[in-house]
Amino acid sequence: MLLAEAAGKEFALIDDKYLKPLRNSVAHTILKPDESELKADDALDLEKINRWLSIAKCIARQLLLNDFSAELS
């Protein structure tokens, strides 16, 4: 399922606006658990991550195909 926020947007915009802030929140949670922005047992926080996971996988696959298409054929 494609999220409305991602539909028709360039990968760079999706990354800058949605994925990087989420990645930074996850990283801060791991590196500074006392000051964490996300909670592993909080359903809303897990939903934030799961919501963007399929989009992140699709972008990663496409970037790999773009960069390594010769090796895959």
N, C-alpha and C positions, 0 to 999 in steps of 0.2 A: 504494500500500500504506500502510495506516495503522499507525503505530507503536503498540505496546502502551502506551508511556508517555503517548501523546497521546489514546488512545481514551477518550471520555466526559469529557474535561477541558475546562474553559473556556479560551478563547483567552488570557486574562490569565495564568492559571496556567502554561500552556505557554510563554508569552513570558517570564515571570519566572524560571521554573525551568530552562528549556532554551535558549531562543533568545537572551536577553540575555547570558548568560555566554559563549555561543559567539560572538556578535557582538563582545563585548568582547575576547575572545581574538584574533579576526581583526583588530580595530582596533589592538590593541597590537602585533601582528605587523607591521602596515603602518607604524605610527608609530615603533616602537622595535624595529627588526629585530635589534639586538644582544641584546635581552631578550625575544625573542619566545617565546610559549607554543606556537605552532603552527609547523610547518615545511611549506612548500609542496610539498616533495618527499617528505614522509613519508606513506605510504599510509594509516596510521591516522588522521592528522590530516585528510586529504582525505575519508576515510570519515565522520568526525564531521560535517563540513560537508555532504556529500552526503546523509547520513542524514536531516537535518532540512530540507533544501532544499524538498522537495515539500510538507511541512507548512507551511513559511513562505509558500510561494506560495499555498496554499489559504487560509490566514488572510488574506493580503493581498487576495486576490480577494474574499473575503467581506466584509471591512471596506470595500473600495471599493464593492461592491454596496449595502451598508447605507447608506453615506454619499451615494452618487450614483445611487441607483436611479431617481430622477425624470429625470435627464439621459440615462439609458440606454434609457428606454422611449419 
